Amino acid sequence: MLTSTSNNLVATHTKEIWNKEVPLKISLFAWRLLSDRLPTTDNLIERHILLQNAQFCVGGCDMMEDAKHLFFSCEFFGKLWYSISHWLSYHIVFPKHV
């Protein structure tokens, strides 16, 4: 039921997301990220939890907050992801979209 969705990206990566060697909380997070189910301000506004005037990124960059922005294009959180990857001794390249 969780994996039946119209989102082709989630459907094509179902085997990798729900791998038994991956901790469940990581699988849930990956599924929510790829199916745009994270509680970002754009999703919370769409569900009428936040008001329309709360649409900007919490990183203070004055951009609309959505998953793509938070994980790939936000200056504030981009530096955070880079610092975490550097601390873990991983060399990563961030794509422009999920």
Distance bins in CASP14 RR format, pairs under 12 A and 6 or more apart:
PFRMAT RR
TARGET T0000
AUTHOR 0000-0000-0000
RMODE 2
METHOD distances of the structure
MODEL  1
1 31 0 0 0 0 0 1 0 0 0 0 0
2 10 0 0 0 0 1 0 0 0 0 0 0
2 11 0 0 0 0 0 1 0 0 0 0 0
2 14 0 0 0 0 1 0 0 0 0 0 0
2 17 0 0 0 0 1 0 0 0 0 0 0
2 18 0 0 0 0 1 0 0 0 0 0 0
2 24 0 0 0 0 0 1 0 0 0 0 0
2 27 0 0 0 0 1 0 0 0 0 0 0
2 28 0 0 0 0 1 0 0 0 0 0 0
2 30 0 0 0 0 0 1 0 0 0 0 0
2 31 1 0 0 1 0 0 0 0 0 0 0
2 32 0 0 0 0 1 0 0 0 0 0 0
2 34 0 0 0 0 0 1 0 0 0 0 0
2 35 0 0 0 0 1 0 0 0 0 0 0
2 37 0 0 0 0 0 1 0 0 0 0 0
3 9 0 0 0 0 0 1 0 0 0 0 0
3 10 1 0 0 1 0 0 0 0 0 0 0
3 11 1 0 0 1 0 0 0 0 0 0 0
3 12 0 0 0 0 0 1 0 0 0 0 0
3 13 0 0 0 0 1 0 0 0 0 0 0
3 14 1 0 1 0 0 0 0 0 0 0 0
3 15 0 0 0 0 1 0 0 0 0 0 0
3 16 0 0 0 0 0 1 0 0 0 0 0
3 17 1 0 0 1 0 0 0 0 0 0 0
3 18 1 0 0 1 0 0 0 0 0 0 0
3 27 0 0 0 0 0 1 0 0 0 0 0
3 28 0 0 0 0 0 1 0 0 0 0 0
3 30 0 0 0 0 0 1 0 0 0 0 0
3 31 1 0 0 1 0 0 0 0 0 0 0
3 34 0 0 0 0 0 1 0 0 0 0 0
3 35 0 0 0 0 1 0 0 0 0 0 0
4 10 0 0 0 0 1 0 0 0 0 0 0
4 11 0 0 0 0 1 0 0 0 0 0 0
4 14 0 0 0 0 1 0 0 0 0 0 0
4 31 0 0 0 0 0 1 0 0 0 0 0
4 35 0 0 0 0 0 1 0 0 0 0 0
5 11 1 0 0 1 0 0 0 0 0 0 0
5 12 0 0 0 0 0 1 0 0 0 0 0
5 13 0 0 0 0 0 1 0 0 0 0 0
5 14 0 0 0 0 1 0 0 0 0 0 0
5 17 0 0 0 0 0 1 0 0 0 0 0
5 31 0 0 0 0 1 0 0 0 0 0 0
5 32 0 0 0 0 0 1 0 0 0 0 0
5 34 0 0 0 0 1 0 0 0 0 0 0
5 35 1 0 1 0 0 0 0 0 0 0 0
5 36 0 0 0 0 0 1 0 0 0 0 0
5 37 0 0 0 0 1 0 0 0 0 0 0
6 35 0 0 0 0 1 0 0 0 0 0 0
6 36 0 0 0 0 0 1 0 0 0 0 0
7 13 0 0 0 0 1 0 0 0 0 0 0
7 14 0 0 0 0 0 1 0 0 0 0 0
7 17 0 0 0 0 0 1 0 0 0 0 0
7 31 0 0 0 0 1 0 0 0 0 0 0
7 32 0 0 0 0 0 1 0 0 0 0 0
7 33 0 0 0 0 0 1 0 0 0 0 0
7 34 1 0 0 1 0 0 0 0 0 0 0
7 35 1 0 1 0 0 0 0 0 0 0 0
7 36 1 0 0 1 0 0 0 0 0 0 0
7 37 0 0 0 0 1 0 0 0 0 0 0
7 98 0 0 0 0 0 1 0 0 0 0 0
8 14 0 0 0 0 0 1 0 0 0 0 0
8 34 0 0 0 0 0 1 0 0 0 0 0
8 35 0 0 0 0 0 1 0 0 0 0 0
8 98 0 0 0 0 0 1 0 0 0 0 0
9 16 0 0 0 0 0 1 0 0 0 0 0
9 17 0 0 0 0 0 1 0 0 0 0 0
9 30 0 0 0 0 0 1 0 0 0 0 0
9 31 0 0 0 0 0 1 0 0 0 0 0
9 33 0 0 0 0 0 1 0 0 0 0 0
9 34 1 0 1 0 0 0 0 0 0 0 0
9 35 0 0 0 0 1 0 0 0 0 0 0
9 36 0 0 0 0 1 0 0 0 0 0 0
9 97 0 0 0 0 1 0 0 0 0 0 0
9 98 1 0 0 1 0 0 0 0 0 0 0
10 16 0 0 0 0 0 1 0 0 0 0 0
10 17 1 0 0 1 0 0 0 0 0 0 0
10 18 0 0 0 0 0 1 0 0 0 0 0
10 27 0 0 0 0 0 1 0 0 0 0 0
10 30 0 0 0 0 1 0 0 0 0 0 0
10 31 1 0 0 1 0 0 0 0 0 0 0
10 32 0 0 0 0 1 0 0 0 0 0 0
10 33 0 0 0 0 1 0 0 0 0 0 0
10 34 1 0 1 0 0 0 0 0 0 0 0
10 35 1 0 1 0 0 0 0 0 0 0 0
10 36 0 0 0 0 1 0 0 0 0 0 0
10 37 0 0 0 0 1 0 0 0 0 0 0
10 98 0 0 0 0 0 1 0 0 0 0 0
11 17 0 0 0 0 0 1 0 0 0 0 0
11 18 0 0 0 0 0 1 0 0 0 0 0
11 31 0 0 0 0 0 1 0 0 0 0 0
11 34 0 0 0 0 1 0 0 0 0 0 0
11 35 0 0 0 0 1 0 0 0 0 0 0
12 34 0 0 0 0 1 0 0 0 0 0 0
13 19 0 0 0 0 0 1 0 0 0 0 0
13 22 0 0 0 0 0 1 0 0 0 0 0
13 27 0 0 0 0 0 1 0 0 0 0 0
13 30 1 0 0 1 0 0 0 0 0 0 0
13 31 0 0 0 0 1 0 0 0 0 0 0
13 33 0 0 0 0 0 1 0 0 0 0 0
13 34 1 0 0 1 0 0 0 0 0 0 0
13 35 0 0 0 0 0 1 0 0 0 0 0
13 98 0 0 0 0 0 1 0 0 0 0 0
14 27 0 0 0 0 0 1 0 0 0 0 0
14 30 0 0 0 0 0 1 0 0 0 0 0
14 31 0 0 0 0 1 0 0 0 0 0 0
14 34 0 0 0 0 1 0 0 0 0 0 0
14 35 0 0 0 0 0 1 0 0 0 0 0
15 21 0 0 0 0 0 1 0 0 0 0 0
15 22 0 0 0 0 0 1 0 0 0 0 0
15 27 0 0 0 0 0 1 0 0 0 0 0
15 30 0 0 0 0 0 1 0 0 0 0 0
16 22 0 0 0 0 1 0 0 0 0 0 0
16 26 0 0 0 0 0 1 0 0 0 0 0
16 27 0 0 0 0 1 0 0 0 0 0 0
16 30 0 0 0 0 1 0 0 0 0 0 0
16 31 0 0 0 0 0 1 0 0 0 0 0
16 34 0 0 0 0 0 1 0 0 0 0 0
17 23 0 0 0 0 0 1 0 0 0 0 0
17 24 0 0 0 0 0 1 0 0 0 0 0
17 26 0 0 0 0 1 0 0 0 0 0 0
17 27 1 0 1 0 0 0 0 0 0 0 0
17 28 0 0 0 0 1 0 0 0 0 0 0
17 29 0 0 0 0 1 0 0 0 0 0 0
17 30 1 0 1 0 0 0 0 0 0 0 0
17 31 1 0 1 0 0 0 0 0 0 0 0
17 32 0 0 0 0 0 1 0 0 0 0 0
17 33 0 0 0 0 1 0 0 0 0 0 0
17 34 1 0 0 1 0 0 0 0 0 0 0
17 35 0 0 0 0 1 0 0 0 0 0 0
18 24 0 0 0 0 1 0 0 0 0 0 0
18 26 0 0 0 0 0 1 0 0 0 0 0
18 27 1 0 1 0 0 0 0 0 0 0 0
18 28 0 0 0 0 1 0 0 0 0 0 0
18 30 0 0 0 0 1 0 0 0 0 0 0
18 31 1 0 0 1 0 0 0 0 0 0 0
18 34 0 0 0 0 0 1 0 0 0 0 0
19 26 0 0 0 0 1 0 0 0 0 0 0
19 27 1 0 0 1 0 0 0 0 0 0 0
19 30 0 0 0 0 1 0 0 0 0 0 0
19 31 0 0 0 0 0 1 0 0 0 0 0
20 26 0 0 0 0 0 1 0 0 0 0 0
20 27 0 0 0 0 1 0 0 0 0 0 0
21 27 0 0 0 0 0 1 0 0 0 0 0
22 28 0 0 0 0 1 0 0 0 0 0 0
22 29 0 0 0 0 0 1 0 0 0 0 0
22 30 1 0 0 1 0 0 0 0 0 0 0
22 31 0 0 0 0 0 1 0 0 0 0 0
23 29 0 0 0 0 1 0 0 0 0 0 0
23 30 0 0 0 0 0 1 0 0 0 0 0
24 30 0 0 0 0 0 1 0 0 0 0 0
24 31 0 0 0 0 0 1 0 0 0 0 0
25 31 0 0 0 0 0 1 0 0 0 0 0
25 32 0 0 0 0 0 1 0 0 0 0 0
26 32 0 0 0 0 0 1 0 0 0 0 0
26 33 0 0 0 0 0 1 0 0 0 0 0
27 33 0 0 0 0 0 1 0 0 0 0 0
27 34 0 0 0 0 0 1 0 0 0 0 0
28 34 0 0 0 0 0 1 0 0 0 0 0
28 35 0 0 0 0 0 1 0 0 0 0 0
28 37 0 0 0 0 1 0 0 0 0 0 0
28 38 0 0 0 0 0 1 0 0 0 0 0
29 35 0 0 0 0 0 1 0 0 0 0 0
29 37 0 0 0 0 1 0 0 0 0 0 0
29 38 0 0 0 0 1 0 0 0 0 0 0
29 39 0 0 0 0 0 1 0 0 0 0 0
29 67 0 0 0 0 0 1 0 0 0 0 0
29 71 0 0 0 0 0 1 0 0 0 0 0
30 37 0 0 0 0 0 1 0 0 0 0 0
30 38 0 0 0 0 0 1 0 0 0 0 0
30 67 0 0 0 0 0 1 0 0 0 0 0
30 71 0 0 0 0 0 1 0 0 0 0 0
30 98 0 0 0 0 0 1 0 0 0 0 0
31 37 1 0 0 1 0 0 0 0 0 0 0
31 38 0 0 0 0 0 1 0 0 0 0 0
31 98 0 0 0 0 0 1 0 0 0 0 0
32 38 1 0 1 0 0 0 0 0 0 0 0
32 39 0 0 0 0 1 0 0 0 0 0 0
32 40 0 0 0 0 0 1 0 0 0 0 0
32 43 0 0 0 0 1 0 0 0 0 0 0
32 67 0 0 0 0 1 0 0 0 0 0 0
32 71 0 0 0 0 0 1 0 0 0 0 0
32 98 0 0 0 0 0 1 0 0 0 0 0
33 39 0 0 0 0 0 1 0 0 0 0 0
33 40 0 0 0 0 0 1 0 0 0 0 0
33 43 0 0 0 0 0 1 0 0 0 0 0
33 66 0 0 0 0 0 1 0 0 0 0 0
33 67 1 0 1 0 0 0 0 0 0 0 0
33 68 0 0 0 0 1 0 0 0 0 0 0
33 70 0 0 0 0 1 0 0 0 0 0 0
33 71 1 0 0 1 0 0 0 0 0 0 0
33 72 0 0 0 0 0 1 0 0 0 0 0
33 97 0 0 0 0 0 1 0 0 0 0 0
33 98 1 0 0 1 0 0 0 0 0 0 0
34 67 0 0 0 0 1 0 0 0 0 0 0
34 68 0 0 0 0 0 1 0 0 0 0 0
34 71 0 0 0 0 0 1 0 0 0 0 0
34 97 0 0 0 0 0 1 0 0 0 0 0
34 98 1 0 0 1 0 0 0 0 0 0 0
35 43 0 0 0 0 0 1 0 0 0 0 0
35 67 0 0 0 0 1 0 0 0 0 0 0
35 98 0 0 0 0 1 0 0 0 0 0 0
36 42 0 0 0 0 1 0 0 0 0 0 0
36 43 1 0 0 1 0 0 0 0 0 0 0
36 46 0 0 0 0 1 0 0 0 0 0 0
36 66 1 0 0 1 0 0 0 0 0 0 0
36 67 1 0 1 0 0 0 0 0 0 0 0
36 68 0 0 0 0 1 0 0 0 0 0 0
36 70 0 0 0 0 0 1 0 0 0 0 0
36 71 0 0 0 0 0 1 0 0 0 0 0
36 97 0 0 0 0 0 1 0 0 0 0 0
36 98 0 0 0 0 1 0 0 0 0 0 0
37 43 1 0 0 1 0 0 0 0 0 0 0
37 44 0 0 0 0 0 1 0 0 0 0 0
37 46 0 0 0 0 0 1 0 0 0 0 0
37 47 0 0 0 0 0 1 0 0 0 0 0
37 66 0 0 0 0 0 1 0 0 0 0 0
37 67 0 0 0 0 1 0 0 0 0 0 0
38 44 0 0 0 0 1 0 0 0 0 0 0
38 65 0 0 0 0 0 1 0 0 0 0 0
38 66 0 0 0 0 1 0 0 0 0 0 0
38 67 1 0 1 0 0 0 0 0 0 0 0
38 68 0 0 0 0 0 1 0 0 0 0 0
38 69 0 0 0 0 0 1 0 0 0 0 0
38 70 0 0 0 0 1 0 0 0 0 0 0
38 71 0 0 0 0 1 0 0 0 0 0 0
38 98 0 0 0 0 0 1 0 0 0 0 0
39 45 0 0 0 0 0 1 0 0 0 0 0
39 46 0 0 0 0 0 1 0 0 0 0 0
39 47 0 0 0 0 1 0 0 0 0 0 0
39 49 0 0 0 0 1 0 0 0 0 0 0
39 50 0 0 0 0 1 0 0 0 0 0 0
39 58 0 0 0 0 0 1 0 0 0 0 0
39 65 0 0 0 0 0 1 0 0 0 0 0
39 66 0 0 0 0 0 1 0 0 0 0 0
39 67 0 0 0 0 1 0 0 0 0 0 0
39 70 0 0 0 0 0 1 0 0 0 0 0
40 46 0 0 0 0 1 0 0 0 0 0 0
40 47 0 0 0 0 0 1 0 0 0 0 0
40 49 0 0 0 0 0 1 0 0 0 0 0
40 50 0 0 0 0 0 1 0 0 0 0 0
40 54 0 0 0 0 0 1 0 0 0 0 0
40 55 0 0 0 0 1 0 0 0 0 0 0
40 56 0 0 0 0 0 1 0 0 0 0 0
40 57 0 0 0 0 1 0 0 0 0 0 0
40 58 0 0 0 0 1 0 0 0 0 0 0
40 63 0 0 0 0 0 1 0 0 0 0 0
40 64 0 0 0 0 1 0 0 0 0 0 0
40 65 1 0 1 0 0 0 0 0 0 0 0
40 66 1 0 1 0 0 0 0 0 0 0 0
40 67 1 0 1 0 0 0 0 0 0 0 0
40 68 0 0 0 0 1 0 0 0 0 0 0
40 69 0 0 0 0 1 0 0 0 0 0 0
40 70 1 0 0 1 0 0 0 0 0 0 0
40 71 0 0 0 0 1 0 0 0 0 0 0
40 74 0 0 0 0 0 1 0 0 0 0 0
40 77 0 0 0 0 0 1 0 0 0 0 0
41 47 0 0 0 0 0 1 0 0 0 0 0
41 49 0 0 0 0 1 0 0 0 0 0 0
41 50 1 0 1 0 0 0 0 0 0 0 0
41 51 0 0 0 0 0 1 0 0 0 0 0
41 52 0 0 0 0 0 1 0 0 0 0 0
41 53 0 0 0 0 0 1 0 0 0 0 0
41 54 1 0 1 0 0 0 0 0 0 0 0
41 55 1 0 1 0 0 0 0 0 0 0 0
41 56 1 0 0 1 0 0 0 0 0 0 0
41 57 1 0 0 1 0 0 0 0 0 0 0
41 58 1 0 0 1 0 0 0 0 0 0 0
41 59 0 0 0 0 0 1 0 0 0 0 0
41 60 0 0 0 0 0 1 0 0 0 0 0
41 63 0 0 0 0 0 1 0 0 0 0 0
41 64 1 0 0 1 0 0 0 0 0 0 0
41 65 1 0 1 0 0 0 0 0 0 0 0
41 66 1 0 0 1 0 0 0 0 0 0 0
41 67 0 0 0 0 0 1 0 0 0 0 0
41 69 0 0 0 0 1 0 0 0 0 0 0
41 70 0 0 0 0 1 0 0 0 0 0 0
42 49 0 0 0 0 0 1 0 0 0 0 0
42 50 0 0 0 0 1 0 0 0 0 0 0
42 52 0 0 0 0 0 1 0 0 0 0 0
42 54 0 0 0 0 0 1 0 0 0 0 0
42 55 1 0 0 1 0 0 0 0 0 0 0
42 56 0 0 0 0 0 1 0 0 0 0 0
42 57 0 0 0 0 0 1 0 0 0 0 0
42 63 0 0 0 0 0 1 0 0 0 0 0
42 64 1 0 0 1 0 0 0 0 0 0 0
42 65 1 0 0 1 0 0 0 0 0 0 0
42 66 1 0 1 0 0 0 0 0 0 0 0
42 67 0 0 0 0 1 0 0 0 0 0 0
42 68 0 0 0 0 1 0 0 0 0 0 0
42 69 0 0 0 0 1 0 0 0 0 0 0
42 70 0 0 0 0 0 1 0 0 0 0 0
43 49 0 0 0 0 1 0 0 0 0 0 0
43 50 0 0 0 0 1 0 0 0 0 0 0
43 55 0 0 0 0 0 1 0 0 0 0 0
43 64 0 0 0 0 0 1 0 0 0 0 0
43 65 0 0 0 0 1 0 0 0 0 0 0
43 66 1 0 0 1 0 0 0 0 0 0 0
43 67 0 0 0 0 1 0 0 0 0 0 0
43 70 0 0 0 0 0 1 0 0 0 0 0
44 50 1 0 1 0 0 0 0 0 0 0 0
44 51 0 0 0 0 1 0 0 0 0 0 0
44 52 0 0 0 0 0 1 0 0 0 0 0
44 54 1 0 0 1 0 0 0 0 0 0 0
44 55 0 0 0 0 1 0 0 0 0 0 0
44 58 0 0 0 0 0 1 0 0 0 0 0
44 65 0 0 0 0 1 0 0 0 0 0 0
44 66 0 0 0 0 0 1 0 0 0 0 0
45 51 1 0 0 1 0 0 0 0 0 0 0
45 52 1 0 0 1 0 0 0 0 0 0 0
45 53 0 0 0 0 1 0 0 0 0 0 0
45 54 1 0 0 1 0 0 0 0 0 0 0
45 55 1 0 1 0 0 0 0 0 0 0 0
45 56 0 0 0 0 0 1 0 0 0 0 0
45 64 0 0 0 0 1 0 0 0 0 0 0
45 65 0 0 0 0 1 0 0 0 0 0 0
45 66 0 0 0 0 0 1 0 0 0 0 0
46 52 0 0 0 0 0 1 0 0 0 0 0
46 55 0 0 0 0 0 1 0 0 0 0 0
46 66 0 0 0 0 0 1 0 0 0 0 0
48 54 0 0 0 0 0 1 0 0 0 0 0
50 56 0 0 0 0 0 1 0 0 0 0 0
50 58 0 0 0 0 0 1 0 0 0 0 0
50 65 0 0 0 0 0 1 0 0 0 0 0
52 64 0 0 0 0 0 1 0 0 0 0 0
54 64 0 0 0 0 0 1 0 0 0 0 0
54 65 0 0 0 0 1 0 0 0 0 0 0
55 62 0 0 0 0 0 1 0 0 0 0 0
55 63 0 0 0 0 1 0 0 0 0 0 0
55 64 1 0 1 0 0 0 0 0 0 0 0
55 65 1 0 0 1 0 0 0 0 0 0 0
55 66 0 0 0 0 1 0 0 0 0 0 0
55 69 0 0 0 0 0 1 0 0 0 0 0
56 62 1 0 1 0 0 0 0 0 0 0 0
56 63 1 0 0 1 0 0 0 0 0 0 0
56 64 1 0 0 1 0 0 0 0 0 0 0
56 65 1 0 0 1 0 0 0 0 0 0 0
56 66 0 0 0 0 0 1 0 0 0 0 0
56 69 0 0 0 0 0 1 0 0 0 0 0
56 70 0 0 0 0 0 1 0 0 0 0 0
56 74 0 0 0 0 0 1 0 0 0 0 0
56 76 0 0 0 0 0 1 0 0 0 0 0
57 63 1 0 1 0 0 0 0 0 0 0 0
57 64 1 0 0 1 0 0 0 0 0 0 0
57 65 1 0 1 0 0 0 0 0 0 0 0
57 66 0 0 0 0 1 0 0 0 0 0 0
57 67 0 0 0 0 0 1 0 0 0 0 0
57 68 0 0 0 0 0 1 0 0 0 0 0
57 69 1 0 0 1 0 0 0 0 0 0 0
57 70 1 0 0 1 0 0 0 0 0 0 0
57 71 0 0 0 0 0 1 0 0 0 0 0
57 73 0 0 0 0 1 0 0 0 0 0 0
57 74 1 0 1 0 0 0 0 0 0 0 0
57 75 0 0 0 0 1 0 0 0 0 0 0
57 76 1 0 0 1 0 0 0 0 0 0 0
57 77 0 0 0 0 1 0 0 0 0 0 0
57 78 0 0 0 0 0 1 0 0 0 0 0
58 64 0 0 0 0 0 1 0 0 0 0 0
58 65 1 0 0 1 0 0 0 0 0 0 0
58 69 0 0 0 0 0 1 0 0 0 0 0
58 70 0 0 0 0 1 0 0 0 0 0 0
58 74 0 0 0 0 1 0 0 0 0 0 0
58 76 0 0 0 0 1 0 0 0 0 0 0
58 77 0 0 0 0 1 0 0 0 0 0 0
58 80 0 0 0 0 0 1 0 0 0 0 0
59 65 0 0 0 0 1 0 0 0 0 0 0
59 69 0 0 0 0 1 0 0 0 0 0 0
59 70 0 0 0 0 1 0 0 0 0 0 0
59 73 0 0 0 0 0 1 0 0 0 0 0
59 74 1 0 0 1 0 0 0 0 0 0 0
59 75 0 0 0 0 1 0 0 0 0 0 0
59 76 1 0 1 0 0 0 0 0 0 0 0
59 77 1 0 0 1 0 0 0 0 0 0 0
59 78 0 0 0 0 0 1 0 0 0 0 0
59 79 0 0 0 0 0 1 0 0 0 0 0
59 80 0 0 0 0 1 0 0 0 0 0 0
60 69 0 0 0 0 0 1 0 0 0 0 0
60 70 0 0 0 0 0 1 0 0 0 0 0
60 74 0 0 0 0 1 0 0 0 0 0 0
60 75 0 0 0 0 1 0 0 0 0 0 0
60 76 1 0 0 1 0 0 0 0 0 0 0
60 77 0 0 0 0 0 1 0 0 0 0 0
61 69 0 0 0 0 1 0 0 0 0 0 0
61 70 0 0 0 0 0 1 0 0 0 0 0
61 73 0 0 0 0 1 0 0 0 0 0 0
61 74 1 0 1 0 0 0 0 0 0 0 0
61 75 1 0 1 0 0 0 0 0 0 0 0
61 76 1 0 1 0 0 0 0 0 0 0 0
61 77 0 0 0 0 1 0 0 0 0 0 0
61 78 0 0 0 0 0 1 0 0 0 0 0
61 79 0 0 0 0 0 1 0 0 0 0 0
62 69 0 0 0 0 0 1 0 0 0 0 0
62 74 0 0 0 0 0 1 0 0 0 0 0
62 75 0 0 0 0 0 1 0 0 0 0 0
62 76 0 0 0 0 0 1 0 0 0 0 0
63 69 1 0 1 0 0 0 0 0 0 0 0
63 70 0 0 0 0 1 0 0 0 0 0 0
63 72 0 0 0 0 0 1 0 0 0 0 0
63 73 1 0 0 1 0 0 0 0 0 0 0
63 74 1 0 0 1 0 0 0 0 0 0 0
63 75 0 0 0 0 1 0 0 0 0 0 0
63 76 0 0 0 0 0 1 0 0 0 0 0
63 77 0 0 0 0 0 1 0 0 0 0 0
64 70 0 0 0 0 0 1 0 0 0 0 0
64 73 0 0 0 0 0 1 0 0 0 0 0
64 74 0 0 0 0 0 1 0 0 0 0 0
65 71 0 0 0 0 0 1 0 0 0 0 0
65 73 0 0 0 0 0 1 0 0 0 0 0
65 74 0 0 0 0 1 0 0 0 0 0 0
65 76 0 0 0 0 0 1 0 0 0 0 0
65 77 0 0 0 0 1 0 0 0 0 0 0
66 72 0 0 0 0 0 1 0 0 0 0 0
66 73 0 0 0 0 1 0 0 0 0 0 0
66 74 0 0 0 0 0 1 0 0 0 0 0
66 97 0 0 0 0 0 1 0 0 0 0 0
66 98 0 0 0 0 0 1 0 0 0 0 0
67 73 0 0 0 0 0 1 0 0 0 0 0
67 74 0 0 0 0 0 1 0 0 0 0 0
67 77 0 0 0 0 0 1 0 0 0 0 0
67 97 0 0 0 0 1 0 0 0 0 0 0
67 98 1 0 0 1 0 0 0 0 0 0 0
68 74 0 0 0 0 1 0 0 0 0 0 0
68 77 0 0 0 0 0 1 0 0 0 0 0
68 94 0 0 0 0 0 1 0 0 0 0 0
68 95 0 0 0 0 1 0 0 0 0 0 0
68 96 0 0 0 0 1 0 0 0 0 0 0
68 97 1 0 1 0 0 0 0 0 0 0 0
68 98 1 0 0 1 0 0 0 0 0 0 0
69 75 0 0 0 0 0 1 0 0 0 0 0
69 76 0 0 0 0 0 1 0 0 0 0 0
69 77 0 0 0 0 1 0 0 0 0 0 0
69 78 0 0 0 0 0 1 0 0 0 0 0
69 96 0 0 0 0 0 1 0 0 0 0 0
69 97 0 0 0 0 0 1 0 0 0 0 0
69 98 0 0 0 0 0 1 0 0 0 0 0
70 76 0 0 0 0 1 0 0 0 0 0 0
70 77 1 0 1 0 0 0 0 0 0 0 0
70 78 0 0 0 0 1 0 0 0 0 0 0
70 80 0 0 0 0 1 0 0 0 0 0 0
70 81 0 0 0 0 1 0 0 0 0 0 0
70 94 0 0 0 0 0 1 0 0 0 0 0
70 98 0 0 0 0 0 1 0 0 0 0 0
71 77 1 0 0 1 0 0 0 0 0 0 0
71 78 0 0 0 0 1 0 0 0 0 0 0
71 80 0 0 0 0 0 1 0 0 0 0 0
71 81 1 0 0 1 0 0 0 0 0 0 0
71 92 0 0 0 0 0 1 0 0 0 0 0
71 94 1 0 0 1 0 0 0 0 0 0 0
71 95 0 0 0 0 1 0 0 0 0 0 0
71 96 0 0 0 0 0 1 0 0 0 0 0
71 97 0 0 0 0 1 0 0 0 0 0 0
71 98 1 0 0 1 0 0 0 0 0 0 0
72 78 1 0 0 1 0 0 0 0 0 0 0
72 81 0 0 0 0 1 0 0 0 0 0 0
72 82 0 0 0 0 0 1 0 0 0 0 0
72 92 0 0 0 0 0 1 0 0 0 0 0
72 93 0 0 0 0 0 1 0 0 0 0 0
72 94 1 0 1 0 0 0 0 0 0 0 0
72 95 1 0 0 1 0 0 0 0 0 0 0
72 96 1 0 1 0 0 0 0 0 0 0 0
72 97 1 0 0 1 0 0 0 0 0 0 0
72 98 1 0 0 1 0 0 0 0 0 0 0
73 81 0 0 0 0 0 1 0 0 0 0 0
73 94 0 0 0 0 1 0 0 0 0 0 0
73 95 0 0 0 0 0 1 0 0 0 0 0
73 96 1 0 0 1 0 0 0 0 0 0 0
73 97 0 0 0 0 1 0 0 0 0 0 0
73 98 0 0 0 0 0 1 0 0 0 0 0
74 80 0 0 0 0 1 0 0 0 0 0 0
74 81 0 0 0 0 1 0 0 0 0 0 0
74 82 0 0 0 0 0 1 0 0 0 0 0
74 94 0 0 0 0 0 1 0 0 0 0 0
75 81 0 0 0 0 0 1 0 0 0 0 0
75 82 0 0 0 0 0 1 0 0 0 0 0
76 82 0 0 0 0 0 1 0 0 0 0 0
76 83 0 0 0 0 0 1 0 0 0 0 0
77 83 0 0 0 0 0 1 0 0 0 0 0
77 84 0 0 0 0 0 1 0 0 0 0 0
77 94 0 0 0 0 0 1 0 0 0 0 0
78 84 0 0 0 0 1 0 0 0 0 0 0
78 85 0 0 0 0 1 0 0 0 0 0 0
78 86 0 0 0 0 0 1 0 0 0 0 0
78 92 0 0 0 0 0 1 0 0 0 0 0
78 94 1 0 0 1 0 0 0 0 0 0 0
79 85 0 0 0 0 0 1 0 0 0 0 0
79 86 0 0 0 0 0 1 0 0 0 0 0
79 94 0 0 0 0 0 1 0 0 0 0 0
80 86 0 0 0 0 0 1 0 0 0 0 0
80 87 0 0 0 0 0 1 0 0 0 0 0
80 94 0 0 0 0 0 1 0 0 0 0 0
81 87 0 0 0 0 0 1 0 0 0 0 0
81 88 0 0 0 0 0 1 0 0 0 0 0
81 90 0 0 0 0 0 1 0 0 0 0 0
81 92 1 0 0 1 0 0 0 0 0 0 0
81 93 0 0 0 0 0 1 0 0 0 0 0
81 94 1 0 0 1 0 0 0 0 0 0 0
81 95 0 0 0 0 0 1 0 0 0 0 0
82 88 0 0 0 0 0 1 0 0 0 0 0
82 90 0 0 0 0 0 1 0 0 0 0 0
82 91 0 0 0 0 0 1 0 0 0 0 0
82 92 0 0 0 0 1 0 0 0 0 0 0
82 93 0 0 0 0 0 1 0 0 0 0 0
82 94 0 0 0 0 1 0 0 0 0 0 0
83 90 0 0 0 0 0 1 0 0 0 0 0
83 92 0 0 0 0 0 1 0 0 0 0 0
84 90 0 0 0 0 1 0 0 0 0 0 0
84 92 0 0 0 0 1 0 0 0 0 0 0
84 94 0 0 0 0 0 1 0 0 0 0 0
85 91 1 0 0 1 0 0 0 0 0 0 0
85 92 1 0 1 0 0 0 0 0 0 0 0
85 93 0 0 0 0 1 0 0 0 0 0 0
85 94 0 0 0 0 1 0 0 0 0 0 0
86 92 0 0 0 0 1 0 0 0 0 0 0
END
